[in-house]
Amino acid sequence: MNRRRAERDGRRGEGLAAWYLRLKGWRVLARRLRTARGEVDLVARRGATVVFVEVKWRRSEAELATALDHHRLRRVIACAEALAPRFLRPGDVLRIDAILLAPGRWPRHIANAALA
C-alpha cells in the first residue's frame, strides 16, 4: 500500500513540477524516461538550455532535506549522458536540475543540482 501511495505521490509531483517549469517558460520535452542506467523524471528546454530534472516529493519540508543525494544525482547524470543525443542540438547547454516539492510549499528549483 505504501509503495502505491509513494508512486501516486511521485507522479503527482512530476505533474506539478512540469506545470511549474511551463509557467517559468520551459517547454517539457519528455516525462519519465527510462534507460539501462536509470530514470530521469523530466526533460525540458528553454532556448538553448536543455535540463534533465530530478523531481522529489515529500510529505514535509524537513523530509526534503535528505531527499536528494549524490547517488541519485549520479543516476540522473548517467541517464542524461545516454539521452543527450536525443534532445541536444549543436550549441545547446545541458544541465541537471532538481525540483523539490512538499505540500503547502512553493516548489524549490535547484539549477545545476549536480554541482551543488
HELIX and SHEET records of a PDB file:
HELIX    1   1 ASN A    2  LEU A   23  1                                  22    
HELIX    2   2 GLU A   61  LEU A   64  1                                   4    
HELIX    3   3 HIS A   70  PHE A   87  1                                  18    
HELIX    4   4 ALA A  113  LEU A  115  5                                   3    
SHEET    1   A 5 ARG A  27  THR A  35  0                                        
SHEET    2   A 5 GLY A  38  ARG A  46 -1                                        
SHEET    3   A 5 THR A  49  TRP A  57 -1                                        
SHEET    4   A 5 VAL A  93  LEU A 101  1                                        
SHEET    5   A 5 ARG A 108  ILE A 110 -1                                        
END                                                                             
